[in-house]
């Protein structure tokens, strides 16, 4: 029973940390996209 609870705890902690990592990656990708969009708007406004 202890082994099952230990395994369940390890799986839970791994799943929770993976969600955190994916959320952080999503935020980084969004920030990168916003930076590209801002740069494109700057170029566009300087071109016309």
Biopython code that builds the backbone (N, CA, C, O; Angstrom):
import numpy as np
from Bio.PDB.StructureBuilder import StructureBuilder

atoms = [
    (1, "UNK", "N", (0.815, -1.193, 0.000)),
    (1, "UNK", "CA", (0.000, 0.000, 0.000)),
    (1, "UNK", "C", (0.860, 1.259, 0.000)),
    (1, "UNK", "O", (0.528, 2.240, -0.666)),
    (2, "UNK", "N", (1.960, 1.235, 0.741)),
    (2, "UNK", "CA", (2.857, 2.381, 0.813)),
    (2, "UNK", "C", (3.488, 2.635, -0.554)),
    (2, "UNK", "O", (3.650, 3.784, -0.967)),
    (3, "UNK", "N", (3.839, 1.568, -1.246)),
    (3, "UNK", "CA", (4.447, 1.721, -2.570)),
    (3, "UNK", "C", (3.460, 2.356, -3.545)),
    (3, "UNK", "O", (3.847, 3.184, -4.370)),
    (4, "UNK", "N", (2.207, 1.979, -3.455)),
    (4, "UNK", "CA", (1.185, 2.540, -4.348)),
    (4, "UNK", "C", (0.994, 4.021, -4.057)),
    (4, "UNK", "O", (0.907, 4.827, -4.984)),
    (5, "UNK", "N", (0.926, 4.391, -2.779)),
    (5, "UNK", "CA", (0.769, 5.798, -2.412)),
    (5, "UNK", "C", (1.986, 6.622, -2.817)),
    (5, "UNK", "O", (1.847, 7.762, -3.261)),
    (6, "UNK", "N", (3.163, 6.055, -2.667)),
    (6, "UNK", "CA", (4.381, 6.746, -3.076)),
    (6, "UNK", "C", (4.396, 6.959, -4.583)),
    (6, "UNK", "O", (4.732, 8.044, -5.058)),
    (7, "UNK", "N", (4.033, 5.929, -5.331)),
    (7, "UNK", "CA", (3.986, 6.049, -6.791)),
    (7, "UNK", "C", (2.945, 7.082, -7.212)),
    (7, "UNK", "O", (3.188, 7.873, -8.124)),
    (8, "UNK", "N", (1.789, 7.078, -6.553)),
    (8, "UNK", "CA", (0.740, 8.041, -6.866)),
    (8, "UNK", "C", (1.200, 9.464, -6.573)),
    (8, "UNK", "O", (0.923, 10.379, -7.348)),
    (9, "UNK", "N", (1.892, 9.652, -5.474)),
    (9, "UNK", "CA", (2.413, 10.975, -5.124)),
    (9, "UNK", "C", (3.435, 11.443, -6.153)),
    (9, "UNK", "O", (3.407, 12.603, -6.566)),
    (10, "UNK", "N", (4.331, 10.561, -6.569)),
    (10, "UNK", "CA", (5.333, 10.932, -7.568)),
    (10, "UNK", "C", (4.690, 11.300, -8.901)),
    (10, "UNK", "O", (5.104, 12.265, -9.543)),
    (11, "UNK", "N", (3.695, 10.547, -9.315)),
    (11, "UNK", "CA", (3.000, 10.842, -10.566)),
    (11, "UNK", "C", (2.281, 12.183, -10.463)),
    (11, "UNK", "O", (2.289, 12.967, -11.411)),
    (12, "UNK", "N", (1.663, 12.447, -9.324)),
    (12, "UNK", "CA", (0.954, 13.711, -9.124)),
    (12, "UNK", "C", (1.915, 14.890, -9.185)),
    (12, "UNK", "O", (1.635, 15.881, -9.860)),
    (13, "UNK", "N", (3.042, 14.796, -8.491)),
    (13, "UNK", "CA", (4.017, 15.878, -8.505)),
    (13, "UNK", "C", (4.582, 16.096, -9.903)),
    (13, "UNK", "O", (4.803, 17.236, -10.311)),
    (14, "UNK", "N", (4.814, 15.031, -10.629)),
    (14, "UNK", "CA", (5.330, 15.152, -11.992)),
    (14, "UNK", "C", (4.314, 15.830, -12.894)),
    (14, "UNK", "O", (4.668, 16.693, -13.697)),
    (15, "UNK", "N", (3.055, 15.442, -12.765)),
    (15, "UNK", "CA", (2.007, 16.042, -13.589)),
    (15, "UNK", "C", (1.857, 17.522, -13.277)),
    (15, "UNK", "O", (1.700, 18.332, -14.190)),
    (16, "UNK", "N", (1.903, 17.882, -12.016)),
    (16, "UNK", "CA", (1.762, 19.291, -11.639)),
    (16, "UNK", "C", (2.940, 20.126, -12.126)),
    (16, "UNK", "O", (2.749, 21.254, -12.583)),
    (17, "UNK", "N", (4.132, 19.597, -12.037)),
    (17, "UNK", "CA", (5.292, 20.353, -12.510)),
    (17, "UNK", "C", (5.286, 20.467, -14.021)),
    (17, "UNK", "O", (5.751, 21.471, -14.561)),
    (18, "UNK", "N", (4.773, 19.470, -14.715)),
    (18, "UNK", "CA", (4.679, 19.544, -16.176)),
    (18, "UNK", "C", (3.695, 20.619, -16.589)),
    (18, "UNK", "O", (3.941, 21.339, -17.557)),
    (19, "UNK", "N", (2.587, 20.744, -15.875)),
    (19, "UNK", "CA", (1.612, 21.793, -16.181)),
    (19, "UNK", "C", (2.235, 23.166, -15.998)),
    (19, "UNK", "O", (2.002, 24.070, -16.801)),
    (20, "UNK", "N", (3.021, 23.324, -14.950)),
    (20, "UNK", "CA", (3.706, 24.592, -14.722)),
    (20, "UNK", "C", (4.664, 24.906, -15.858)),
    (20, "UNK", "O", (4.739, 26.048, -16.313)),
    (21, "UNK", "N", (5.393, 23.906, -16.314)),
    (21, "UNK", "CA", (6.357, 24.097, -17.389)),
    (21, "UNK", "C", (5.660, 24.476, -18.687)),
    (21, "UNK", "O", (6.118, 25.369, -19.400)),
    (22, "UNK", "N", (4.565, 23.811, -18.996)),
    (22, "UNK", "CA", (3.824, 24.105, -20.221)),
    (22, "UNK", "C", (3.228, 25.503, -20.156)),
    (22, "UNK", "O", (3.242, 26.230, -21.149)),
    (23, "UNK", "N", (2.707, 25.885, -19.002)),
    (23, "UNK", "CA", (2.149, 27.225, -18.848)),
    (23, "UNK", "C", (3.233, 28.282, -19.020)),
    (23, "UNK", "O", (2.999, 29.318, -19.642)),
    (24, "UNK", "N", (4.400, 28.028, -18.481)),
    (24, "UNK", "CA", (5.510, 28.973, -18.632)),
    (24, "UNK", "C", (5.964, 29.076, -20.078)),
    (24, "UNK", "O", (6.272, 30.165, -20.561)),
    (25, "UNK", "N", (6.006, 27.951, -20.763)),
    (25, "UNK", "CA", (6.395, 27.965, -22.174)),
    (25, "UNK", "C", (5.365, 28.730, -22.996)),
    (25, "UNK", "O", (5.723, 29.485, -23.899)),
    (26, "UNK", "N", (4.102, 28.538, -22.688)),
    (26, "UNK", "CA", (3.046, 29.267, -23.398)),
    (26, "UNK", "C", (3.173, 30.758, -23.193)),
    (26, "UNK", "O", (2.993, 31.530, -24.134)),
    (27, "UNK", "N", (3.479, 31.171, -21.989)),
    (27, "UNK", "CA", (3.655, 32.602, -21.707)),
    (27, "UNK", "C", (4.861, 33.152, -22.459)),
    (27, "UNK", "O", (4.806, 34.263, -22.986)),
    (28, "UNK", "N", (5.941, 32.390, -22.513)),
    (28, "UNK", "CA", (7.129, 32.836, -23.246)),
    (28, "UNK", "C", (6.852, 32.964, -24.735)),
    (28, "UNK", "O", (7.285, 33.925, -25.371)),
    (29, "UNK", "N", (6.135, 32.002, -25.288)),
    (29, "UNK", "CA", (5.806, 32.047, -26.715)),
    (29, "UNK", "C", (4.906, 33.243, -27.010)),
    (29, "UNK", "O", (5.096, 33.932, -28.013)),
    (30, "UNK", "N", (3.933, 33.491, -26.144)),
    (30, "UNK", "CA", (3.035, 34.635, -26.334)),
    (30, "UNK", "C", (3.824, 35.940, -26.284)),
    (30, "UNK", "O", (3.604, 36.827, -27.110)),
    (31, "UNK", "N", (4.739, 36.067, -25.325)),
    (31, "UNK", "CA", (5.552, 37.271, -25.201)),
    (31, "UNK", "C", (6.418, 37.472, -26.446)),
    (31, "UNK", "O", (6.584, 38.594, -26.923)),
    (32, "UNK", "N", (6.961, 36.380, -26.960)),
    (32, "UNK", "CA", (7.756, 36.469, -28.197)),
    (32, "UNK", "C", (6.904, 36.916, -29.370)),
    (32, "UNK", "O", (7.347, 37.724, -30.186)),
    (33, "UNK", "N", (5.690, 36.400, -29.464)),
    (33, "UNK", "CA", (4.779, 36.803, -30.536)),
    (33, "UNK", "C", (4.404, 38.268, -30.440)),
    (33, "UNK", "O", (4.310, 38.962, -31.453)),
    (34, "UNK", "N", (4.190, 38.738, -29.218)),
    (34, "UNK", "CA", (3.864, 40.152, -29.037)),
    (34, "UNK", "C", (5.038, 41.041, -29.426)),
    (34, "UNK", "O", (4.841, 42.111, -30.002)),
    (35, "UNK", "N", (6.250, 40.610, -29.119)),
    (35, "UNK", "CA", (7.436, 41.383, -29.493)),
    (35, "UNK", "C", (7.580, 41.455, -31.009)),
    (35, "UNK", "O", (7.928, 42.503, -31.555)),
    (36, "UNK", "N", (7.313, 40.348, -31.684)),
    (36, "UNK", "CA", (7.377, 40.340, -33.150)),
    (36, "UNK", "C", (6.299, 41.245, -33.724)),
    (36, "UNK", "O", (6.547, 41.993, -34.669)),
    (37, "UNK", "N", (5.106, 41.175, -33.154)),
    (37, "UNK", "CA", (4.009, 42.020, -33.628)),
    (37, "UNK", "C", (4.330, 43.498, -33.432)),
    (37, "UNK", "O", (4.066, 44.312, -34.317)),
    (38, "UNK", "N", (4.898, 43.849, -32.280)),
    (38, "UNK", "CA", (5.287, 45.242, -32.035)),
    (38, "UNK", "C", (6.346, 45.708, -33.027)),
    (38, "UNK", "O", (6.282, 46.830, -33.529)),
    (39, "UNK", "N", (7.315, 44.850, -33.307)),
    (39, "UNK", "CA", (8.368, 45.200, -34.268)),
    (39, "UNK", "C", (7.774, 45.381, -35.659)),
    (39, "UNK", "O", (8.165, 46.296, -36.384)),
    (40, "UNK", "N", (6.848, 44.533, -36.035)),
    (40, "UNK", "CA", (6.221, 44.646, -37.350)),
    (40, "UNK", "C", (5.414, 45.951, -37.443)),
    (40, "UNK", "O", (5.419, 46.610, -38.483)),
    (41, "UNK", "N", (4.733, 46.316, -36.371)),
    (41, "UNK", "CA", (3.973, 47.569, -36.378)),
    (41, "UNK", "C", (4.914, 48.771, -36.496)),
    (41, "UNK", "O", (4.598, 49.740, -37.186)),
    (42, "UNK", "N", (6.056, 48.712, -35.833)),
    (42, "UNK", "CA", (7.031, 49.792, -35.909)),
    (42, "UNK", "C", (7.561, 49.935, -37.330)),
    (42, "UNK", "O", (7.652, 51.048, -37.848)),
    (43, "UNK", "N", (7.908, 48.832, -37.957)),
    (43, "UNK", "CA", (8.413, 48.864, -39.339)),
    (43, "UNK", "C", (7.332, 49.393, -40.270)),
    (43, "UNK", "O", (7.600, 50.203, -41.157)),
    (44, "UNK", "N", (6.111, 48.925, -40.056)),
    (44, "UNK", "CA", (4.999, 49.349, -40.909)),
    (44, "UNK", "C", (4.764, 50.850, -40.777)),
    (44, "UNK", "O", (4.553, 51.530, -41.781)),
    (45, "UNK", "N", (4.797, 51.374, -39.558)),
    (45, "UNK", "CA", (4.554, 52.803, -39.375)),
    (45, "UNK", "C", (5.706, 53.648, -39.906)),
    (45, "UNK", "O", (5.485, 54.783, -40.330)),
    (46, "UNK", "N", (6.920, 53.127, -39.894)),
    (46, "UNK", "CA", (8.073, 53.854, -40.423)),
    (46, "UNK", "C", (8.147, 53.776, -41.940)),
    (46, "UNK", "O", (8.784, 54.620, -42.571)),
    (47, "UNK", "N", (7.503, 52.771, -42.536)),
    (47, "UNK", "CA", (7.554, 52.578, -43.979)),
    (47, "UNK", "C", (6.537, 53.475, -44.684)),
    (47, "UNK", "O", (6.812, 53.997, -45.765)),
    (48, "UNK", "N", (5.377, 53.653, -44.080)),
    (48, "UNK", "CA", (4.324, 54.416, -44.755)),
    (48, "UNK", "C", (4.245, 55.809, -44.273)),
    (48, "UNK", "O", (3.408, 56.579, -44.743)),
]
sb = StructureBuilder()
sb.init_structure("model")
sb.init_model(0)
sb.init_chain("A")
sb.init_seg("    ")
for serial, (resi, resn, name, xyz) in enumerate(atoms, 1):
    if name == "N":
        sb.init_residue(resn, " ", resi, " ")
    sb.init_atom(name, np.array(xyz, "f"), 0.0, 1.0, " ", f" {name:<3s}", serial, name[0])
structure = sb.get_structure()
